[in-house]
Amino acid sequence: MQAEWRNAERTILALTDVTGHVVIVEPGHTLWPKASKKPDIAPFAPEPVPDPPPEDLQAAIPPLTRRQVFIALHRLGLFSAEEAIAAAATGVVPAALEPTFAALPEPDQTDARVTFAAFQMAYRIDPMTAMIARAAGLSEDDIDAIWTGFASV
């Protein structure tokens, strides 16, 4: 019979017989006095917790305001000062992004222009974020850095 601790406190023991049947033994169980004294009990090994997928982490990133987005894109040199101000004030698409918007088929193009003009909060996992990032040649790490670096602007 094999035995292994199931917790770090050594208060739960799993006994596996030759058929593969597992019995969980705790203090007070009739097998506890004998089983818990076995010299060959396998040590407790916590199951590794996998890291969440990147998209889960990105979904948890707080959004940026419209103001933070346009300041970030200007400071990073993706928009001129005039373009950033115009985009913030009127929703006009900056020249650097115009080809990306123009390449979209209708009604996607109109939807994207309205979304760009009207957004108040920018979310890390929003399709508009991905579209702007592609147009600007930004990597996933670049986008994450924008969201963390400009959160306090």
C-alpha positions as CSV (number, residue, x, y, z in Angstrom):
1,M,0.0,0.0,0.0
2,Q,1.3,3.4,-1.0
3,A,0.8,6.5,1.1
4,E,1.3,10.2,0.5
5,W,0.5,13.3,2.4
6,R,-2.2,15.4,0.8
7,N,-1.5,18.7,2.7
8,A,1.5,20.5,4.1
9,E,0.1,20.1,7.7
10,R,0.3,16.3,7.4
11,T,-3.3,15.9,8.5
12,I,-4.6,14.3,5.4
13,L,-3.1,11.1,4.1
14,A,-4.0,9.2,0.9
15,L,-3.6,5.5,0.9
16,T,-3.6,3.7,-2.4
17,D,-4.0,-0.1,-2.5
18,V,-2.9,-2.5,-5.2
19,T,-6.1,-2.1,-7.1
20,G,-5.6,1.7,-7.3
21,H,-8.4,2.4,-4.8
22,V,-7.6,5.6,-2.8
23,V,-8.7,6.0,0.8
24,I,-8.4,9.5,2.4
25,V,-7.4,9.2,6.0
26,E,-7.5,12.0,8.6
27,P,-7.0,12.1,12.3
28,G,-9.9,10.1,13.9
29,H,-10.1,7.7,11.0
30,T,-9.5,4.1,12.1
31,L,-6.5,3.7,9.8
32,W,-4.9,7.0,11.0
33,P,-2.8,5.6,14.0
34,K,-1.1,3.0,11.9
35,A,-1.0,4.7,8.5
36,S,0.3,8.1,9.7
37,K,3.4,6.3,11.3
38,K,4.5,4.6,8.1
39,P,8.1,5.5,7.4
40,D,7.7,5.6,3.6
41,I,4.9,8.2,3.2
42,A,5.5,10.3,0.1
43,P,5.9,14.0,1.0
44,F,3.3,16.5,0.2
45,A,3.8,18.1,-3.2
46,P,1.4,20.9,-4.0
47,E,0.0,20.7,-7.5
48,P,1.5,23.5,-9.7
49,V,-0.9,26.2,-10.5
50,P,-0.5,27.1,-14.2
51,D,-0.1,30.8,-15.1
52,P,-3.2,32.2,-16.5
53,P,-3.1,32.7,-20.3
54,P,-1.9,36.2,-21.4
55,E,-5.4,37.1,-22.6
56,D,-6.7,36.6,-19.0
57,L,-4.1,38.9,-17.6
58,Q,-4.8,41.5,-20.3
59,A,-8.5,41.4,-19.5
60,A,-7.7,42.3,-15.9
61,I,-5.7,45.4,-16.9
62,P,-7.8,48.5,-16.0
63,P,-8.9,50.6,-18.9
64,L,-7.3,53.9,-20.0
65,T,-9.4,57.0,-20.4
66,R,-9.7,58.7,-23.8
67,R,-7.4,61.4,-22.6
68,Q,-4.7,58.9,-21.4
69,V,-4.8,57.1,-24.8
70,F,-4.3,60.3,-26.9
71,I,-1.6,61.5,-24.6
72,A,0.2,58.1,-24.8
73,L,0.0,58.0,-28.6
74,H,1.3,61.5,-28.9
75,R,4.2,61.0,-26.4
76,L,5.1,57.8,-28.2
77,G,5.3,59.8,-31.5
78,L,2.5,57.9,-33.2
79,F,0.3,61.1,-33.5
80,S,1.4,64.7,-33.8
81,A,0.3,67.1,-31.2
82,E,-2.3,68.6,-33.6
83,E,-3.6,65.1,-34.4
84,A,-3.8,64.1,-30.8
85,I,-5.8,67.3,-29.9
86,A,-8.1,66.9,-32.9
87,A,-8.7,63.2,-32.2
88,A,-9.5,64.0,-28.5
89,A,-11.7,67.0,-29.4
90,T,-13.6,65.8,-32.5
91,G,-12.8,62.1,-32.9
92,V,-11.1,62.7,-36.3
93,V,-8.9,59.7,-37.2
94,P,-5.2,60.7,-37.3
95,A,-3.3,60.4,-40.6
96,A,-1.3,57.4,-39.3
97,L,-4.4,55.4,-38.7
98,E,-6.5,56.6,-41.7
99,P,-5.2,53.8,-44.1
100,T,-6.2,51.2,-41.6
101,F,-9.7,52.6,-41.2
102,A,-10.0,53.1,-45.0
103,A,-9.1,49.5,-45.7
104,L,-12.0,48.1,-43.7
105,P,-15.1,47.0,-45.7
106,E,-18.4,48.6,-44.9
107,P,-20.1,48.5,-42.5
108,D,-17.0,47.7,-40.4
109,Q,-15.3,50.9,-41.5
110,T,-18.2,53.1,-40.3
111,D,-18.5,51.1,-37.1
112,A,-14.7,51.5,-36.4
113,R,-14.9,55.3,-37.1
114,V,-17.9,55.7,-34.8
115,T,-16.2,53.6,-32.1
116,F,-13.0,55.6,-32.4
117,A,-14.8,59.0,-32.4
118,A,-17.1,58.1,-29.4
119,F,-15.0,55.9,-27.1
120,Q,-14.6,57.1,-23.5
121,M,-12.6,54.1,-22.1
122,A,-10.1,52.0,-23.9
123,Y,-9.8,48.4,-22.9
124,R,-6.6,46.4,-23.3
125,I,-8.4,43.5,-25.1
126,D,-10.7,45.6,-27.2
127,P,-10.5,44.9,-31.0
128,M,-10.0,48.6,-31.6
129,T,-6.9,48.5,-29.4
130,A,-5.5,45.6,-31.5
131,M,-6.3,47.4,-34.8
132,I,-4.6,50.6,-33.7
133,A,-1.6,48.6,-32.4
134,R,-1.2,46.8,-35.7
135,A,-1.4,50.1,-37.6
136,A,1.3,51.6,-35.4
137,G,3.5,48.5,-35.5
138,L,3.2,47.9,-31.8
139,S,3.8,44.5,-30.2
140,E,1.8,42.9,-27.4
141,D,4.5,43.9,-25.0
142,D,4.4,47.5,-26.3
143,I,0.6,47.7,-25.7
144,D,1.0,46.3,-22.2
145,A,3.7,48.9,-21.5
146,I,1.3,51.7,-22.7
147,W,-1.4,50.4,-20.4
148,T,0.8,50.3,-17.4
149,G,3.0,53.3,-18.2
150,F,0.1,55.7,-18.9
151,A,-2.3,54.6,-16.3
152,S,-1.3,57.4,-14.0
153,V,-1.1,60.2,-16.6
